[in-house]
Amino acid sequence: MKELLSELAKKSVTPIYTSRLLAAFEAEAGIGAAEPRARKPRPVRSLIEPLSERELLILRLIADGLSNQEIGSRLYLALSTVKGYIRNVFDKLQVKRRTEAVARARELGLL
């Protein structure tokens, strides 16, 4: 399965989805290996696509409790631009709400 996903990723077939699946295989390293490795404590999973500096800044402002309008005013951004950044942050963190984003970011050591 891993080989198939690698081939799909090379051919740019649904690259985001195949990247996520490959990351899951890497997280379960040792499956199918010739020699089983000693179990180590699992590190916190990292992001498939890291947050940009601007996205991290917006995430910090969300964690501080600022509204979209307040974030836009502070960063001199249009409300639609703020919403776009927040959508990107949510997608990268694989969450749907602000509280989930903050919790996930803390879990990953981003905040």
C-alpha positions as CSV (number, residue, x, y, z in Angstrom):
1,M,0.0,0.0,0.0
2,K,2.8,2.4,0.9
3,E,4.4,1.8,-2.5
4,L,1.1,2.5,-4.3
5,L,0.7,5.7,-2.4
6,S,4.2,6.8,-3.2
7,E,3.6,6.3,-6.9
8,L,0.4,8.3,-6.6
9,A,2.2,11.1,-4.9
10,K,4.9,11.1,-7.6
11,K,2.2,11.5,-10.2
12,S,0.4,14.3,-8.3
13,V,-2.8,12.3,-7.9
14,T,-4.6,14.0,-5.0
15,P,-1.3,15.1,-3.5
16,I,-2.7,16.4,-0.2
17,Y,-4.7,13.2,0.5
18,T,-1.8,10.9,-0.5
19,S,0.6,12.9,1.6
20,R,-1.6,12.5,4.6
21,L,-1.8,8.7,4.1
22,L,1.9,8.5,3.7
23,A,2.4,10.4,6.9
24,A,0.2,7.9,8.6
25,F,2.5,5.1,7.4
26,E,5.6,6.9,8.6
27,A,3.9,7.4,12.0
28,E,3.5,3.7,12.2
29,A,7.2,3.0,11.3
30,G,8.3,-0.5,11.6
31,I,5.2,-2.2,10.1
32,G,6.4,-4.7,7.6
33,A,10.0,-4.2,8.5
34,A,12.3,-7.2,8.6
35,E,13.3,-6.6,12.2
36,P,10.9,-5.2,14.7
37,R,12.2,-2.2,16.5
38,A,12.0,-1.5,20.2
39,R,9.0,0.7,20.9
40,K,9.8,4.3,21.8
41,P,7.3,6.8,23.1
42,R,5.5,8.3,20.1
43,P,6.4,11.8,19.3
44,V,3.6,14.3,18.8
45,R,2.6,14.1,15.1
46,S,3.9,17.0,13.1
47,L,2.0,18.8,10.4
48,I,2.1,17.6,6.9
49,E,2.3,21.2,5.7
50,P,3.7,23.7,8.2
51,L,2.0,27.0,9.1
52,S,3.5,30.1,7.5
53,E,4.7,32.9,9.8
54,R,1.5,34.9,9.1
55,E,-0.7,31.9,9.9
56,L,1.2,31.4,13.2
57,L,0.7,35.0,14.0
58,I,-3.1,34.7,13.3
59,L,-3.2,31.5,15.4
60,R,-1.6,33.3,18.3
61,L,-4.2,36.1,18.0
62,I,-7.0,33.5,18.0
63,A,-5.5,32.0,21.1
64,D,-5.5,35.5,22.7
65,G,-9.3,35.5,22.0
66,L,-9.4,38.2,19.3
67,S,-12.3,38.2,16.9
68,N,-11.8,38.1,13.1
69,Q,-12.5,41.8,13.0
70,E,-10.0,42.5,15.7
71,I,-7.4,40.4,13.9
72,G,-8.0,42.3,10.7
73,S,-7.7,45.7,12.4
74,R,-4.5,44.7,14.2
75,L,-2.9,43.4,11.0
76,Y,-4.4,45.8,8.6
77,L,-6.1,43.0,6.7
78,A,-9.6,42.7,5.1
79,L,-12.0,40.5,6.9
80,S,-12.2,38.1,4.0
81,T,-8.4,37.8,4.1
82,V,-8.4,37.0,7.8
83,K,-11.1,34.4,7.2
84,G,-9.0,32.9,4.4
85,Y,-5.9,32.6,6.7
86,I,-8.1,31.0,9.4
87,R,-9.4,28.5,6.9
88,N,-5.9,27.6,6.0
89,V,-4.9,27.2,9.6
90,F,-7.9,25.0,10.3
91,D,-7.1,22.8,7.3
92,K,-3.4,22.4,8.2
93,L,-4.3,21.6,11.8
94,Q,-7.2,19.4,10.7
95,V,-9.7,21.1,13.0
96,K,-13.1,22.8,12.5
97,R,-13.2,25.3,15.5
98,R,-11.1,27.9,17.1
99,T,-10.9,26.0,20.4
100,E,-9.8,22.9,18.6
101,A,-7.1,24.8,16.7
102,V,-5.7,26.3,19.9
103,A,-5.7,22.9,21.6
104,R,-4.0,21.2,18.6
105,A,-1.4,24.0,18.3
106,R,-0.5,23.6,22.0
107,E,-0.3,19.8,21.5
108,L,2.1,20.4,18.6
109,G,4.1,23.0,20.6
110,L,3.2,25.8,18.2
111,L,1.8,28.0,21.1
